[in-house]
Amino acid sequence: MIVTFWRLALQLSRRLYFRVLMIACLALISLGVAKLLGPVIPDGFSDIIGAKAVDPILTTLAASMLSVTIFSLTIMTATYRSASSQWSPRTHVILRDDTTTHSVLAIFVGAYLFALLAIVLRATHFFGEREIVVLFVFTILVIAMILLSLVRWIAHLDKLGSLEETADQVQQRTETAMRALARTPCLRARALTDSQAGELGRFYPVRAKTPGYIQQIFPEQMQEAADAAEAQIYVTAGIGSYVQTGDVLAYVAAEDGEDKLAGEVESAILIASARSFQQDPGFGLSVLSEIGLRALSPGINDPETAIAMVHRLSSMLALLDTVARDDDAARLDRVWMRKLDLEAFFRGSFDRLAREAGTAVEVHLVIADELQNLAERDSRALAVASRASRDRCATRARRALQDDPDLDRYLAAIGQV
């Protein structure tokens, strides 16, 4: 349950409104603290430090922060549209979770609320001569935070929405999910084999109540429900797959209370309108391959970008070289999930690029080289999937280069002369 809570908390912390609300709450707390600390300030100290100048400062702060916030939101939305149209429509997912942008905007909005509320409270004589001193100190601290945020925002704007920054963020999020998948191939659940899956029809099915993509699965929550019911839960739907209303997500094997247990299992499977990076490294592979596909389109014709994406894809798939054995990673003895589908990763990345590379022999050569490197890894499953993808990509390359003078060069590179 703790693991599930932290996953949900991490997902919530990446939302813009969450950070804005947090900073707004801090602004309200600071005003209350200023009132509480007033009695400890000596008489006449306000005149000594010129704390009464806080009123015009707050007025300027409120006016400027409103303009800066609107301007920053305009830049953010324009960047989202630009990245979606230039690189991939799916890149807005990673940009939407950009914590730097969220933190800066939250500070701007928080500073605006702080100044606005302080002006209102000053007009109602909420702050006396002593409290003004504390308010003045807090105002200086807020200005310092704004200055730091502006510098951070300017530095971030220099690369926000660019190809390298977008690809870097996609790769970082995907590598995090890939490493987690390598440590726990079935999310700490027991591995469900194809033979077992074929015999589940006799158990009680758990069906999807809404259509959408499976974003996350919380097996720890299922384990608690299964322990209470002394049941077994078999999850047949995979993360990243699309389900329609009524599709089977899992099966439960229990002596009684199956309907209640099915509801708890369904609530532990998060379904949304779009995929996410949290537990779905295949989504990140797909986004990077889409960037490469966009670069290979006739209107852009940028094979170097496609080559760069191939290198990134290879780096991420290489992380699966140390996948833990299912028995070693399993900790949840009442939950079963399907094993890692490596072939789907390759078909959604290298195969897609090879299919659209056409006569760009440079792209075909890099694909062949990276797949050969992956095929030489220690992991047998990774090597098998890499060799199968290498053969499929080679077949596509030979067909695309059939009447091209670079065909001999390609065949020589892959050792098929």
N, C-alpha and C positions, 0 to 999 in steps of 0.2 A: 504493500500500500504506500509505503514511503517513496519507493521508486516511482510509482505512478504519480504521486503528488508532485514530486520534483519535475517530472516531465511536463506536467500540465503548467506548473509554475514557470518553467523556462519558456514554454510556448506563450504564456500570457505576457511575460516580461518583454517579448519582442513586439508587442503591439504598441502603436503610437499613443493611443488614448490612455494606456496604463501608465506610461511615463509622465504624460501630461498631468494626470490626476495625482500622481505621487508628488511631483514638484509643486502642484497647486496646494496640496495638503501641507507641505513643508512651509509654503508661504503663509498659510493661515496660522500654523503653529508658531512661526517666528513672530507674528503680530501679537499673539497671546503671550509669548515669552517676554516680549518687550513691555507689556503691561505688568507682568509679574515682577520683573526685575527693576521696575521704576523705584520702589522704596529704598533700594540699596544705593542709589545715586545721590551724592551730596547736593545740598542746595547750592544754586548758583553755578553749578558745573555746566549747565546748558549754555550760559552766556560765555563761559571761558572758551569752549570749543566751537562755538557758533552753530549749535545744533538746530537753531531755528531756520537755518538755510535749507532744512530738509524739505520744506514745502515746495519751493520751485524745482528742487531736484526730482521729487516724486512726480510733479506735473510733467516735466520733460521726459522722465522715464516712461510714464504711462503712454504718452503720445508716440514716442519713438519705438517702443517695443511692439505696439500694435502694427505699425508700418513694417517693421522688420519681420514680424511673424507672417504677415500676409505675403510679403516679398519672398520669404523662405519657402512658404507653402507653394507659391507659384513656381519656384525653381524646382521643387521636389516633384510636383505633378508633371511638369514639362520634361524632366529627366526620365520619369517612368514611361511616358509616351515615346520619347525618343529611343530609349533602350529597347522597348517592345517592338518598335517598327524596324530598328536597325539590326538587332542581334537575334532576338527570339521573343515571341509573345509571352513565353514562360519566365523571362528574366524579371518581370515585375514582381514575382513572388520573392526573389532574393532581395530586390531593392526595397520592397515594402517592409522587410525585416531589418533594414539597415539601422543598427543601434546608434551609430554616430549621429545620423540625421535626426533620429527620434530624441536623443538626449539634448541636442542643441535646440530643437523646436520646443521641447518641454521646458527648458530653462527660459527661453524667450517668453513663452506663455505664462510661466510661473512668475517671472519678473513683472509682466504686465498686470497680473492679478494682484501681486504684492503691492505695487504702486497704486493701483486703482482702489483697493480696499483701504490702504493706508490713508489716501486722500479723503475717502468717505469718513473714516474714523476720526481723522483730524478735524473735519468739519463739525463733528458731533461732540467735540471736546473729550473724546474717549482717552486721549493721551494728554497727561499733564506735563508740567515743565520737566519733571524728572524722566518720565517715560520717553520724552522726545529724544533724550540722549541715547537710549538703547535703540530707538527706532532709527536714529541717525547712523549708528554703528551697523545695524542690519542693512541699511540702504547702501552703505559703502561696500559691504560684503556682496550684496546683490550686483552692484556695478562691477566689482572684480570678477564675479562669475560670468557676467555678460561679456566682458572683455575677453576672457579666456575662451568662451564659447564662440565668439566672433572669429578669433584667430583659428580655432579648431575647424569652424565651419568653412572659412576661406580655404584652408589647406585641403579640406575634404572635397570642396567643390572643384578643385583642380583636376580630380580624377573621377568624380561621381558620374556614373553612367557610361564611362569609357569602356572600350572592349576589354582592356587588361583588367581593370578594376572589377567589372562584372564577371569576367571569367574567373578571376581570383576568388571572388566571394562564392561563386557556385562551386568551385573546386574545394574550397575550405569546408563548406557545409557538407559536401558530398563525402569528402575524406573522413570527416567526423562520423558520419553515418556508416561509412564503409568499415572503419576500424571497429565500431561497435558491433557490426555484423560479423566481422572476423572473430571477435572475442566470443560472441554468443550467436551462432548461426540461426538458432530457432528462438531467439529472445529468452534464453534460459529454460525454454520448454523442451519437451522430449520430441524427437524427430518422428514425423508421420510419414511412413513409406507409402508408395503407390499401392502396394498390395493391401495395406491396412485401409487406405482411403476407399478402396473398392468394396469394402465390407461394412461401410458405415450406414448404409441405407436402412438398417433395422433400428437405428437410434433416433432420438427426437431431434428434428432439425431446428436450427436457429436461423430465421430468415431476416433479410434486410427490410427495414421499415421505410427507408428512403433511398432513392437512387444516388449514386455518386462514387467517388474514388475512396478507397480505404486508405486513410492517411496514417493512422496509428493503431496499434493493437496493444492492449495492456494485459499481458498474461498474468502479472502478479495479482491483479484484481480478480481474474478468473480463478486463480489458484485458491484464493480465500473463499470464493463462492463454492468451488468444488470441494474444499475441505469441509465446509459446513454441511454440504449435502452428501458427502462421501460419494462423489461422482467423478466421472472422467469427462473431459472436454476435448473435442477434436476440432481444431480450427482448419477449415479447408480453403478459405479465401486468403489470398496473398495480399500483402501490403503493396499498394500501387495499382491494384486491379480495379476495374470498374464493375459495379454491381447494380442491377435493377431492383426495384421493389419486389420483394418476394424471393429473390435469389438466396440460396443457402450460403450462410456464412460459416456455420459450424454445426457440429452435432454434440448432444449431451447424452451421456449414458448414466442414468440414475434410477434408483428403485422407485422414488416418488418425488413430487415437487418439480417435475421437469419443466413445466411452463414458467414457474418463477425463476428457476435457474437459467432458462433460455433468455429471459428478460435481462438478467444480470450479465450474461455473456454478451448480449447485443449492445448493452451500454458500455462495455469494455472495448468495443470496436468503433473507432471514430471514423465516420463517413462524412465527406465534404464534397463540394463542387469541383475542387482542384486538388492536385497532388501536392505534397510538401516534402521538404528535405529531412525532416526529423528522423524517420525510420526508413526512408525510401531512397537509398543511394542510386537505384535505377532511374529515378527522376532526374538526379543531377547528371548522370551519364547522358540521358536523353536531351537535356537542355544544352550541354556542351556540343553534342552531335548536331543539334539544330543550328547552333551558331556556325558550325562548319558547313552544314548544308546551305545555309543562307549565303555564305561566302562563295560557295561553288555555283550558285545560280548564275545564269547567263548575264543578268543585269549587273552583277557585281564582279564575278570572275576573279576571285582573290584566293588562289590556292594556298598561299602562305598562311592565311588565317586557318584554313582547314587543316594544314599540317600541324600548326600549333595546337589545335584542338585534339588531334590524334595523339600527340605527345602527352597532353594532359589526361586523356582517357587511359592511356597505358599506365601512367603513374598511379592513377586511382585503382585500376584493376589489379595492379601489382600488390596492393595492400592485402589482397585475399590470399597471398602466398602462405600466410601463417594462420589460416582458418582453424579454429579449435575443433577438435572432434566433438560430434554431437553428444556423446556420453559424458565427456569432460565438462562441457558447457552447461548441461542440463542441471537445473536445480528445482524446477517445478514439476513434481512427479505426477500431477493430475491434469496437466495441460499438454496437448500434442499440437505441433504445427508443422507445416510442410518444410522440407529442407531447402537450402539455398539453390536457386535456379541460375547457375552461372551462364548457361547458354542464352538465356533471355537478356542478360547484361551485354553479351557480345552482339547479339542480333539487334539490339537497340542502340548500338554505338558504332562499332567498326563496320558491320554489315551495311548499315544505312549510308555511311559515308562512301564505302566502296561502290555501292549501287549508283550513287549520283556523281561519282568522280569523273565519269566519262573518259575523255582522252587525256586527263591531267595525270600523266605518268608519274610526276613527282609525288602526288598524293598516294597513288597506288604503291609506290616504292616504300614510302614511310609506313603505310599500313602493314605491308608485308614484313618490314623490319621490326616493327613494334610487336606484331603478333608472334614473330619468331622468338623475340626476347621473352615474351610471356610464356611461350611453349616450353622454354628451357628452365622454368621455375621448378622449385622442389615439389610444390603441391601438384599431385597427380590430377585432381579434378580441374585445377586451373589450366594445366598443360593440355589436357584432353579438349577442353572447351576452346582453348586458343588455337590448337591445331585444326579443329573443325571449322572455326571462323576463318583461319588462314586459307584453308582449301576453298571455302565458299568465295572469299574475296578474290582469290587468284583466278577462279573461274570467271567471275565478273570482269576482272581486269583483262583477261585474255580476249573476252568477247568485245569489250569496248575498244581495245587496241588492235583488233584483228587486221585492219588495213592501215595501221599506223606504223611509221618507221621506228618508233620507240618500242615496238613489241619485243624485238630481239634483246634490247637493253633490259627490259623488265624480266624476260625469261631468264636471262643470264644472272640477274640479281637474285632470283629465287631458286636458282639451280635447276632449271628445267630446259636448258638449251639442248 
